[in-house]
Amino acid sequence: MKPIYVKIGVVIAAIVLIATGVFLFSGESEGGKIEKLGDVVEDGAKTGLVVPKYVVDELGIESIADLGDHAGAFDGKIVGIDAGAGIMSSTDRAITVYGLGFSLIPSSESAMLTALDNAYTAETPIVVTLWEPHWIMGSEKYDLVFLEDPELVYGESESILSYGKPGLADEDPVLAGIMERYGYETDDFAALLAHIEGSSLSVEEAAAEWVEANPDLLEIWLGDVTNVPDRGTVKIGLVSWACAIGSSHALKYVLEEVGYTVELKYLDAGPMYEGLSRGSIDVTTTVWYPLTHASYLDRYA
């Protein structure tokens, strides 16, 4: 069994190249306003700071505010992900609001998960930025706890939305219709991510296997759309988060079932939104609203 953060290692070189945006946007027109297409997960997502349950038990920490009295136990560090992610901005605010003597350490999702796994194995204190739905929050191996956030720095709940490039609904109403219907109950989405994480198959194969095992969902998503060869190419933009990887690979399978050719474009959040705005990316299932991606939606939507 290969963890999803290991599976995505094969695309890291591509991510680095694409994320620069050097060739992605060259020669294209100025961007327009991106368009909401659907709700991937409605009001079932959350972000925040997470610690292992043994940290709660040993140090008596329940709230983010409690971290301030135990900075030494954590070496004064919060292990984060990509510097441009919305959860990192929220965590910077949390450090200020709660008066924490901590530094936020940017890394990547895979590096954060590796640090968490190493600390968990050694039963040493660690605090990380995390979100739900995420396979690790439902894993039997890890007992993890979101710290309470009484100041609501991270908000109460978020939705994960799909967005499309300007004019997509008029350009391809079939695709827009599928995207409008492409949504999950929180438990179903968590099951998809857990299936991918627990599978020995590639992410693409595991996502396809899960969709095939859930024909009722596939029927809802497709509606009355049938296979028509050569419908065209759809470029899906995604950040390298487990939730985005899972939903994007499942969507890839769905679209290919009705005749689309699908390309997945791994990007940092900024270039992804820029690509949507300029039309070099067609759709994304990776928009966290109203907090995590607020700055990007203010600019591009």
JOPE-V647389 format. One record per residue. N is the residue number from 0. RES is the residue in one letter. SS is DSSP state (a for helix, b for strand, c for the rest). Layout:
N/RES/SS + N/RES/SS
This chain:
0/M/c + 1/K/c + 2/P/c + 3/I/a + 4/Y/a + 5/V/a + 6/K/a + 7/I/a + 8/G/a + 9/V/a + 10/V/a + 11/I/a + 12/A/a + 13/A/a + 14/I/a + 15/V/a + 16/L/a + 17/I/a + 18/A/a + 19/T/c + 20/G/c + 21/V/c + 22/F/c + 23/L/c + 24/F/c + 25/S/c + 26/G/c + 27/E/c + 28/S/c + 29/E/c + 30/G/c + 31/G/c + 32/K/c + 33/I/c + 34/E/b + 35/K/b + 36/L/b + 37/G/b + 38/D/b + 39/V/b + 40/V/b + 41/E/b + 42/D/b + 43/G/b + 44/A/b + 45/K/b + 46/T/b + 47/G/b + 48/L/b + 49/V/b + 50/V/b + 51/P/b + 52/K/a + 53/Y/a + 54/V/a + 55/V/a + 56/D/a + 57/E/a + 58/L/a + 59/G/c + 60/I/c + 61/E/c + 62/S/b + 63/I/a + 64/A/a + 65/D/a + 66/L/a + 67/G/a + 68/D/a + 69/H/a + 70/A/a + 71/G/a + 72/A/a + 73/F/a + 74/D/c + 75/G/c + 76/K/b + 77/I/b + 78/V/b + 79/G/c + 80/I/c + 81/D/c + 82/A/c + 83/G/c + 84/A/c + 85/G/a + 86/I/a + 87/M/a + 88/S/a + 89/S/a + 90/T/a + 91/D/a + 92/R/a + 93/A/a + 94/I/a + 95/T/a + 96/V/a + 97/Y/c + 98/G/c + 99/L/c + 100/G/c + 101/F/c + 102/S/b + 103/L/b + 104/I/b + 105/P/c + 106/S/c + 107/S/c + 108/E/a + 109/S/a + 110/A/a + 111/M/a + 112/L/a + 113/T/a + 114/A/a + 115/L/a + 116/D/a + 117/N/a + 118/A/a + 119/Y/a + 120/T/a + 121/A/a + 122/E/c + 123/T/c + 124/P/c + 125/I/c + 126/V/b + 127/V/b + 128/T/b + 129/L/b + 130/W/b + 131/E/b + 132/P/c + 133/H/c + 134/W/a + 135/I/a + 136/M/a + 137/G/a + 138/S/c + 139/E/c + 140/K/c + 141/Y/c + 142/D/c + 143/L/b + 144/V/b + 145/F/b + 146/L/c + 147/E/b + 148/D/c + 149/P/c + 150/E/c + 151/L/c + 152/V/c + 153/Y/c + 154/G/c + 155/E/c + 156/S/c + 157/E/b + 158/S/b + 159/I/b + 160/L/b + 161/S/b + 162/Y/b + 163/G/b + 164/K/c + 165/P/c + 166/G/c + 167/L/a + 168/A/a + 169/D/a + 170/E/a + 171/D/c + 172/P/a + 173/V/a + 174/L/a + 175/A/a + 176/G/a + 177/I/a + 178/M/a + 179/E/a + 180/R/a + 181/Y/c + 182/G/c + 183/Y/b + 184/E/c + 185/T/a + 186/D/a + 187/D/a + 188/F/a + 189/A/a + 190/A/a + 191/L/a + 192/L/a + 193/A/a + 194/H/a + 195/I/a + 196/E/a + 197/G/a + 198/S/c + 199/S/c + 200/L/c + 201/S/c + 202/V/a + 203/E/a + 204/E/a + 205/A/a + 206/A/a + 207/A/a + 208/E/a + 209/W/a + 210/V/a + 211/E/a + 212/A/c + 213/N/c + 214/P/a + 215/D/a + 216/L/a + 217/L/a + 218/E/a + 219/I/a + 220/W/a + 221/L/a + 222/G/c + 223/D/c + 224/V/c + 225/T/c + 226/N/c + 227/V/c + 228/P/c + 229/D/c + 230/R/c + 231/G/b + 232/T/b + 233/V/b + 234/K/b + 235/I/b + 236/G/b + 237/L/b + 238/V/c + 239/S/c + 240/W/c + 241/A/a + 242/C/a + 243/A/a + 244/I/a + 245/G/a + 246/S/a + 247/S/a + 248/H/a + 249/A/a + 250/L/a + 251/K/a + 252/Y/a + 253/V/a + 254/L/a + 255/E/a + 256/E/a + 257/V/c + 258/G/c + 259/Y/b + 260/T/b + 261/V/b + 262/E/b + 263/L/b + 264/K/b + 265/Y/b + 266/L/c + 267/D/c + 268/A/a + 269/G/a + 270/P/a + 271/M/a + 272/Y/a + 273/E/a + 274/G/a + 275/L/a + 276/S/a + 277/R/a + 278/G/c + 279/S/c + 280/I/c + 281/D/c + 282/V/b + 283/T/b + 284/T/b + 285/T/b + 286/V/b + 287/W/b + 288/Y/b + 289/P/c + 290/L/c + 291/T/c + 292/H/c + 293/A/a + 294/S/a + 295/Y/a + 296/L/a + 297/D/a + 298/R/a + 299/Y/a + 300/A/c
